[in-house]
Amino acid sequence: MVRYIPRLFTPQPLSAGQTIALSAPQHHYLTKVLRRRAGDAVRLFNGLHGEWQGALQPGKANAALIALEQQLLLQPIEAPLLLAFAPLKPPMMATLIAQATELGVTHLQPISMAQGQPNPLNSGKLLSCAVEAAESSGRCSLPQLLPLLRLQDWLANPPIISSAADVSPTSPILYGDERLTARPIAQLLRGERHPSGLLIGPEGGFSPAEFADFATTPWLHPCRLGNRVMRAETAALIGLALITTNRDDIHQP
């Protein structure tokens, strides 16, 4: 039976022959939870230099040192994918961030909407959710959490989610229309223009004024995610899963 090799995120640069000092919580996880010992293999990634494997080194009581031995993967080039959403209650927010990370979202855009709840954003907690999801899913990067914007400000400035070009007008963003009158998302995904993002409404749904604003925003296209009104995190999961299965990620050779 092949033994599970722990996989951890670190913000430190990774290169051959380097020794990486992990955080105290990571040390506790490796030595107390997983009961790893000196010489055991550990995999590291930082979102820039691919994935590396190293060996746990003898160290101090509250420090874990990893001596890098070989690069397992080059850093993938990910196709930009944005998720715009209204802040949710903490348990649902954690689920949403984890699912978005697993599904390859590159940019997370929280948006204040008329019928949304005034739920504060804990950036540190959200980042932790993203890190855990990336570690467990095999992803080599983390999504970028963007600052909270009012919906009107976001609509007035087409989002730029790639250094190459913005999403308007050739790469639309879809929004989940809970009125269930829009075309099914599966039909829209058969078109030539692959969407670069998804906008999900708040727990109270989009307001009539917001729907009117969407109708005059050329880079926003409505879609129906199913035949029922869904919770925000469920709608995001379905929409992102369908988008990512209908386009190819670009990887370095």
C-alpha positions in Angstrom: 0.0 0.0 0.0 1.4 3.4 -1.0 1.7 5.7 1.9 0.0 9.1 1.7 2.5 11.9 1.2 1.4 15.2 2.9 1.0 18.2 0.5 1.4 21.7 2.0 1.3 25.3 0.8 4.2 27.6 1.6 4.7 31.3 0.5 8.4 30.7 0.3 10.4 30.4 -3.0 11.1 26.8 -4.0 14.2 25.6 -5.8 16.5 22.6 -5.9 18.7 22.1 -2.8 16.7 24.6 -0.6 15.6 23.9 2.9 12.1 25.3 3.8 11.0 26.1 7.3 7.3 25.4 7.8 5.0 27.2 10.2 4.3 25.9 13.7 0.7 24.7 12.7 2.2 22.8 9.8 4.8 21.3 12.1 2.1 20.1 14.5 0.0 18.7 11.6 3.0 16.7 10.2 4.4 15.4 13.5 1.4 15.2 15.8 -1.5 14.5 13.5 0.1 12.6 10.7 3.0 11.3 13.0 5.6 11.9 10.3 9.3 11.5 11.3 12.6 12.7 9.9 13.2 11.3 6.5 9.5 11.1 5.5 8.5 12.6 2.2 6.5 15.9 2.1 5.3 17.8 -1.0 5.3 21.6 -1.2 3.8 24.2 -3.6 3.7 28.0 -3.5 1.7 29.0 -6.6 4.8 30.1 -8.5 7.3 27.3 -8.8 5.3 24.2 -9.3 5.3 21.3 -6.9 8.3 19.9 -5.1 9.0 16.9 -3.0 11.4 16.9 -0.1 12.2 15.1 3.1 11.4 16.1 6.7 14.6 17.0 8.6 15.4 16.8 12.3 14.6 20.2 13.8 13.5 22.1 16.9 10.5 21.2 18.9 8.2 23.7 17.1 9.8 23.8 13.7 9.7 21.6 10.7 12.4 21.8 8.0 11.9 20.3 4.5 15.0 19.7 2.4 13.8 19.9 -1.3 14.9 17.0 -3.5 13.1 17.1 -6.8 10.5 19.1 -8.7 7.4 17.0 -9.4 5.4 19.4 -11.5 6.1 22.7 -13.4 3.8 25.5 -12.5 0.6 25.2 -14.7 -0.7 28.1 -16.7 -4.3 28.4 -15.6 -7.1 29.8 -17.7 -8.6 32.8 -15.9 -11.9 32.1 -14.2 -13.7 34.6 -12.0 -16.4 34.0 -9.4 -18.3 37.1 -8.3 -20.5 36.6 -5.3 -22.3 38.3 -2.4 -20.8 37.6 1.1 -22.5 34.7 2.8 -22.8 33.5 6.3 -19.4 32.0 7.5 -20.2 28.3 7.1 -21.6 28.7 3.6 -18.8 31.1 2.8 -16.2 28.5 3.7 -17.9 26.0 1.5 -18.1 28.4 -1.4 -14.4 29.3 -1.2 -13.3 25.6 -0.9 -15.5 24.6 -3.9 -14.3 27.5 -6.0 -10.7 26.6 -5.3 -11.1 23.0 -6.2 -12.8 24.0 -9.4 -10.0 26.2 -10.6 -11.3 29.7 -9.9 -8.4 32.2 -10.3 -10.2 35.3 -9.0 -12.7 35.7 -6.2 -14.7 38.9 -6.3 -17.0 39.7 -3.3 -19.8 42.1 -4.2 -22.2 44.1 -2.1 -25.7 43.7 -3.5 -29.1 45.2 -2.6 -30.6 42.1 -1.1 -27.5 40.6 0.3 -26.7 40.2 4.0 -24.1 42.4 5.7 -21.8 39.5 6.4 -18.3 40.7 7.1 -15.4 39.1 5.2 -12.7 37.4 7.2 -9.9 37.4 4.6 -7.6 35.3 6.8 -10.2 32.6 7.3 -11.1 32.6 3.6 -7.5 32.2 2.6 -7.2 29.3 5.0 -10.1 27.6 3.3 -8.5 28.2 -0.1 -5.2 26.8 1.1 -6.8 23.6 2.6 -8.8 23.1 -0.6 -5.7 23.5 -2.8 -3.6 21.2 -0.7 -6.2 18.4 -0.8 -7.2 18.8 -4.4 -3.7 18.8 -6.0 -3.9 22.3 -7.2 -0.6 24.2 -7.4 -2.0 27.8 -6.9 -4.4 29.8 -4.8 -7.2 32.0 -6.1 -6.8 35.8 -5.7 -9.3 37.3 -3.3 -10.2 40.8 -4.6 -11.5 43.7 -2.5 -15.2 44.0 -1.8 -17.0 46.2 -4.4 -20.5 47.6 -4.7 -22.3 46.0 -7.6 -22.7 49.3 -9.4 -18.9 50.0 -9.3 -18.2 46.5 -10.6 -20.6 46.8 -13.5 -19.2 50.2 -14.4 -15.7 48.8 -14.8 -15.4 45.5 -16.7 -13.3 43.2 -14.5 -9.8 42.5 -15.6 -8.9 38.9 -14.6 -5.9 38.4 -16.9 -2.9 40.5 -17.7 -3.5 39.8 -21.4 -7.0 41.4 -21.8 -10.2 42.2 -20.0 -13.3 40.0 -20.2 -15.3 42.4 -22.4 -16.6 41.9 -24.9 -15.2 38.7 -26.3 -15.3 36.7 -23.1 -18.6 37.1 -21.3 -19.4 36.5 -17.6 -22.6 34.5 -16.9 -24.9 35.2 -14.1 -27.4 32.8 -12.5 -30.9 34.1 -13.2 -33.2 32.7 -10.4 -36.3 33.8 -12.4 -35.7 30.6 -14.4 -36.5 32.3 -17.7 -33.0 32.4 -19.2 -31.4 29.8 -21.5 -29.9 26.8 -19.7 -26.2 27.1 -19.1 -25.5 23.9 -21.0 -26.8 25.6 -24.2 -24.8 28.7 -23.7 -21.6 26.7 -23.2 -22.0 25.2 -26.7 -21.2 28.6 -28.2 -17.9 29.9 -29.5 -17.3 32.4 -26.7 -16.3 30.5 -23.6 -17.3 32.4 -20.4 -14.5 33.7 -18.2 -16.6 34.0 -15.0 -19.8 33.5 -13.1 -21.8 35.9 -11.0 -24.0 34.4 -8.3 -26.7 36.4 -6.4 -27.1 36.8 -2.7 -29.4 34.8 -0.4 -32.2 37.3 -1.1 -31.6 37.1 -4.9 -31.0 39.9 -7.3 -33.2 43.0 -7.1 -35.4 44.2 -10.0 -33.0 47.2 -10.4 -30.0 44.9 -10.6 -31.7 42.8 -13.3 -32.3 46.0 -15.2 -28.6 47.0 -14.9 -27.6 43.5 -16.1 -29.7 43.9 -19.2 -27.6 46.9 -20.3 -24.3 45.3 -19.5 -23.0 43.7 -22.7 -20.5 41.4 -21.1 -23.0 39.9 -18.7 -25.2 37.0 -20.0 -28.0 35.4 -18.0 -28.2 31.7 -17.6 -30.4 29.1 -16.0 -28.6 26.7 -13.7 -31.5 24.3 -13.2 -35.2 24.1 -12.7 -35.2 25.1 -9.1 -34.0 28.1 -7.1 -30.8 27.1 -5.4 -28.7 28.3 -2.5 -25.8 30.5 -3.5 -23.1 28.0 -2.8 -25.0 25.3 -4.7 -25.6 27.5 -7.7 -21.9 28.4 -7.8 -20.8 24.7 -7.6 -23.1 23.7 -10.5 -22.2 26.7 -12.7 -18.4 26.4 -12.1 -18.4 22.7 -12.6 -20.1 23.0 -16.0 -17.9 25.9 -17.1 -14.7 24.1 -16.2 -15.7 20.8 -17.8 -16.4 22.6 -21.1 -13.0 24.2 -21.5 -9.4 23.1 -21.4 -6.8 24.4 -19.0 -3.5 25.4 -20.7 -0.4 23.7 -19.2 3.2 24.2 -19.8 4.9 21.3 -21.6 
